[in-house]
Structures are given as C-alpha cells and as structure tokens.
Amino acid sequence: AFGPYAKIQKFDFNELGENQLFLIHGPTGGGKSTILDAISFALYGESSGNERDGESMRSDYAEPDLLTQITLDFKVGERYYRIIRSPKQTRPKQNGKGTTTTQPKVEMFLLDEQGTELDVIGSKITAVNQEVRRILGFSSEQFRQVIMLPQGQFRDLLTSDSIKREEILEQLFGTHIYRAIERE
C-alpha cells in the first residue's frame, strides 16, 4: 500500500547477484521512483527526494484496512539487518465505525544469514535512524545523493559546488585518510 502499489509488492535485489550497480527503468508513472522512495523510507523515514512525508506515500488505491509498511532486509559487511517501518496513517477502527490514526513505527533487527531475527536493535525512530547512519556511514541526504541518485537529482550532484561535491565523494570513496595524510 505504498505509492502506486495498492497491494503487497516484493523486490528481491539478490537476483542481481554480485552486481552492485543497477538501473531501475521503465515508463513514466511505472513506479520507479516509488521503489527508491520505499528503500529510503525504510532506512531513514524519508522519501528518496525528501519531497513527501510518509503519510503522503500511502497508496490511494489500497484497501482501507491494508497497512502501509515497508520491510527492508539488507547486508553491510558480514551483518544482516531488517527494518520494518510504517508511516502515520488513518485506518478503519477494528471495532465499531469510524477511523483511527496509527502513529509512525519502526523496528530494526539483526538477522542471521537465513533471515531469522536474532536480536532487536531498536524500536524508537530517533535511535533507529542514528543506528542506520552509523551502519551505512551516510546521512539520509548523503544516501540520496550518492547511493540512489534519484531521477533528476544526478544533475544536482554534478552541479554542486566543489566543496559539497568533495564532501560527497570523500564519503563515497573513503578518501578522508588521504586528507589526514595531507594535513600531516
């Protein structure tokens, strides 16, 4: 129930194998940006362009009682993680008539190689966001600029001033050690 996807959708990036760079393409309105929004929302609670909030990412076509929720499993180094995040949303009451508003929620888990949840890392939005930043080494803005390069924003990276571009590239390629050597 996210973006134009009214029902449950699954994307298995493991099918890409060892390919670490890939292109999402398709016709205008086909849901490409929504896939990027879902990844960014799962990790940081923000859309890929940081132009929409979680509430506005709920599908207008979803059944009223279907929860809008993103589950993202990912691996960094030798560790596996799962984040389950849902935005604030209005849903029908389970008992009686009318609606109720559920607040945004997040849970983050450490997984084993088979995807079994081993340990809860966090369930508070601020704590999970900080942990994601620590694990990935990127703020949400850096992640959007460097990793995702959403539609139209690649140009922003290319046209950033040299200081901003240098920060992004230093983060991406881990060149901070060379700056330290240069200072010495």
Number of C-alpha atoms within 10 A of each C-alpha: 22 27 20 16 18 16 15 13 10 9 8 8 13 9 8 10 7 8 9 7 7 8 7 10 10 9 7 8 9 11 17 16 18 19 18 20 27 24 19 23 28 26 28 23 25 22 25 27 20 15 9 12 14 23 16 15 22 23 18 14 13 18 12 14 12 14 19 24 21 22 19 20 18 16 13 9 6 7 12 19 23 22 23 18 24 23 24 16 18 17 17 14 12 10 7 7 8 10 14 12 11 13 11 16 15 23 18 28 21 20 19 14 11 7 14 13 15 12 12 13 16 17 16 13 17 13 14 21 20 12 16 19 17 11 12 13 13 18 15 23 16 18 21 22 21 18 12 18 18 18 12 9 16 14 12 12 16 10 11 12 10 10 9 12 16 13 13 20 16 15 16 15 8 10 13 13 10 11 10 9 8 8 7 6
